[in-house]
Amino acid sequence: MDTDDLGLFGPGSVTWKVHEEPILIVAGLRSLYLQALHPLAMAGVAQNSNYRTDAWGRLVRTATYVATTVYGTTAEAQAAGARLRRVHDRLRATDPRTGEEFRIDDPDLLRWVHVTEVESFLSTARRAGLPLSDDEVDGYYTEQRRAAALVGLDPATVPGTAAEVADYYEAVRPQLRMTREAAETAVFLTAPPLPWKLSLPVRLGLTLGPPRWAYLGIAGTAFALLPTWARRMYGGLGLSTTAMSADLTVRALRLAFAAVPRRYLEGPLMQAAKERAARHAAASLAG
C-alpha cells in the first residue's frame, strides 16, 4: 500500500484549488439548508442521527470525512468511504408521508446529498471571488465523481458538468417540499447550541456574545447564498438584491479569512497532503 501517494485528486486538480478556501465553512452550512428540503433525506437524518444533541461532533466528523477524501492518500480515502458505506448499509428510515420503509443508501438520496454538497462548495467559492473558468467548474464536478464513487454511487449517474447539475436540480425540484422537519432543521442550523467553551458566556447570561453573533452572520450568509427557488421554499425573499448582498458579504468574509495566517486555517490532512506533494515535486526535479 502506497502511504505517500497524492490521493484521489492531487495538487494540479480543481478540487485542491477549491478546497483550499476557508470560505467553504459557509458552503457546508448552505448545503445543509438545501439538503433539508428533500423530505426523505430529512427523514433519514432525523430518524438516524443525533445531530440535535451532538451537532458540533457531527460537523467535525463530516468535515474530517470530506478532508480525507480530498487530501488523504488513496488508501485513506477508500477506507473512509468503506466505513461510511458500512454505516449506511444497516440504516433504514420511514417515509413520514406514506409509512414505507426505505434505505439510507438509496442512490437517489446519496446523489442528492452529493450534488448539493459539491455544488455548494463550488458556487460559494466562486461567488466569494475564487477565479474559476467554466472549464474548471466542469472539471471540478467531473473530479468529484470520484468522491461520489466512495459512497457507493455509479459515477456515470452523477452530474459531471455545470449543465448537468442544473438539469439535475430542475428534475429533482418537484420532489422537494417545505416540511415541518425542514423548518425545524433550518431553525436549528441558524441557532444551534454552541460548544461548551463558547457557550460559557451564554450560561453567564451574555446570550449574544461574539461567538453567537459570528455564527449568526455565517448562517445568514449561507442561507442567502441558496438558489432563489430554495429561499422561496423556505419563505424567504427570492429578490436579486438578496443574492447581490450575499455575494458582497461572502466576498468580505473571504477577505477576512485571507488576513488570517494559513497555518491557523489548514488542518493536518491538508498540511500532510501538501508535504507529500512537495516531496513528489522535489523527487521529480531530482530525477
N, C-alpha and C positions, 0 to 999 in steps of 0.2 A: 504494500500500500504506500503510495507517494504522499508523504505528510508535508511536502513542501511545494505542492503544485499551486497554480493560481486560481483554482476553483472553477465555478461554472461560467464566470464572466471575464475577470481579469482587468488590468489597467487600461487597456485600449477600448473597453466597452462603454456604451452609452449608460449602462446600468451603474457602473462605478461613478461616472460623471454626475448622474442624477442623485445617487445615494450619498455622495459627499456633502450634500446640502443639509445643514442643521434644520432648515425650514420644514423638512419632512415631518417634524413632530406635529405641525399643523395639518399636514396631509393625512397622517394616520387618524387623527380625530375626524377629519372630513369624511374619510372612508367609513367610519363607524356610523356617522349620521346617515350616510347613504345606504349602508347595508341594512339598517333598521327598517327601511321602508319595504323590504321583502318579507311578507308575513311568515313564510316557512323558515326562512333564515333566522328571523327574530324569534320564532317559537323554538327553534333548535338551540339557540343561545340561552333563552330564558329557562328552558327545561333541563339543560345540561351544564350550566355554568354557574359559578359563584361570583359572577362579576360584580354584584352589588356589595358583597362582603369582602371581596379581595380585588377591587378594581385596579389598584396600582400593581399588585402582583401579576395580574393577568396582562396588564400593559407591558410590564417588563418582560414577561415570557414571550409575548408576541413580538416585541422589538428584538429580543435575542434571536428568535427564530428567523426573522427577516434578515438580520445582520449575518447570521450563519449562512443562509442561502446566498447572500450577496458576497460576503467576504471570507467565508470559511473555505477550507480545502474542499475538493470534490467529495472526498470521503466524509467529511464533516457535514456537508450539505445533504448528502444522500442519507446519512444516519439520522439527521434531524427530520427529513421527510418521512423516513420509515417509522420513526417514533410517532409522528403526527398521524400517519395512516393507521397505525395500530390503535391509537386512541379513538379516531373517528369510526373505525370498523365496528366497534362494540356499542356505539351510541345510537339511540333512537329517540324520536320525538313524536308528538301527536299534533296533527293539524287542528288548531282550535276551532276552525270553521266546520270541518267535515268529520272530525273524530278519527280520521285514518292515521295509522302509524307510518312514518317514513324514516329513511336512513339519513343520518347527518352527512354521510359521504355521497349522497346523491350527486351525480355530476352536474346537474343544473344548479344546485346550491353552491358547490365548490367553484363553479365557473363564475357565479355572481360575486362571491367573495373575492375571487382572484381579480376579476376585471375592475371592480370598484376600488380595490386596493391599488393596483398598478396605475389606473387612470388618475386616482387621487394623487399619487406620488408625482406623476409626470406633469399633470396640469398645474398643481400647486407650485412645483419648482419653476415651471415656465412662467407662470403669472407673477412669481416673485422676482423674476428678472434673469433666470438662468438662460443664457443664449443656447437655443437648440434649433437646428434646422428641421424642416419637415422630414428629411431622410433620417435624421437622428431620432425623431419622435417615432417613426415607424420601426426603426432599429431597436428602440427600447422595448416596444410591445413584442417584437419578434423574439428578442432575447429572453423576455420574461416568460415565454412559453416553456423554457427550461425549469423555471420555478413552478409553473403550473403542473408539470410532469411529476414533480416531487410529491404533490398532494394526491396524485392518482388520476389526474386528467390526461386525456389523449391530447397532446399538443395541437394536433390538426383541428380539434374542435374549439380551440381558444383563439379569440381575436388577436391577430398579429400585426395589425396596422391601425392607424387612427381612424380610417374609414370603416374598418371592420368593428372597431369599438363603438363608433357612432351608430352603426347598423344594429349592433347588439343591444345597446340601450333602447333604441327605438322598438325593437322586438320584445324586450322584457318589460317595458313600462306598463302594459295592460295588467301585468301580474302584481304590480306594486300597489300598496294601499297604506293609508294613514290609519293604523290601528292603535288601540289603547296601549299596547306594548311598545309600539314605536314612539308614541308620545312620552310614555314614562321613561323610555331609554334616552330620548333626547333631553329631557329634564335632568336625568342622572348625569349624562355626559357633560352638560353645561355647568352643573354644580355638584360634582362628586365629593365624597369625604376626602379631605386632604390626608396625606401620610402623617403619622403621629407627630413627628418633629415639626412639620409645617402647620399642623392643626393646633399646636400648643397655644398660639395667640387666640384662636377661636375659643379654646377651653377657658381662657382667661377673660373672655368677653369681648375681645377685639375681632369681631366677626368678619370684617372685610380688610384684613391686613394685606401687605404687599403680595404674598403668595396667592391669595384668593383673587385679588384684582388682576394679577398677571395671568392666572389661568382663565379668568373670565374673558380677558382680552383675546387670548388664543382661541378659546372656544367660540367666541363671537365671530372671529375671523374665519375659522374653519366652516362654520355654518354659512356665512356669507359667500364662501367660495363654492358652495354647492351649485349644481346646474340649476338654471331658472325653474325648470319643471319640478325639481326636488324641493326647492324652497317653497314653491306654491303648494305642494302636497302637505308640507308642514304648516301651512297657513301663513307663511312669511311672504314678503313682497318679492315679486319677480321683476322689479324695475331694473333697467340697465344701470341706473345710478348706484344700486346696491352692489352690483358687480364691480363697477368702477371704484367704489370706496374700498371694497375688499382687495382689489389689486393694489391700491395705494398703501393699504395697511400691511399687506403681506410683503410688499417691497421694502417697507420701512423695517419690518421685523427681520428680513434677510440682511439688511444693512447693519442692524443691531447685532445680529449673530456674527457678522464679519468682523466686528470690533473685538470679539472675544478670542483670545489665543486658541489656536487649533487644538492644542494639547488637552484643553478642557472640554472639547466637543467631540473628539474622536474616541470611540470606545475601543476596548482591547482587541476585538475582532478586526476592526478596520486597521488599527495600528499594525497588527500581526500580518495582515494581508499586504500592506504597503512595504513592510520589511521583506516579505517573500519576493515581492515584485522587484525591489531594489537588488536583491541577491541575484535574481534571474537576469536583470539588466546588466549587472556587473559581470556575470558569467558569460553573457553573450558578447560583451565587449572584449573580455579576456580571450574568448575563443576565436 
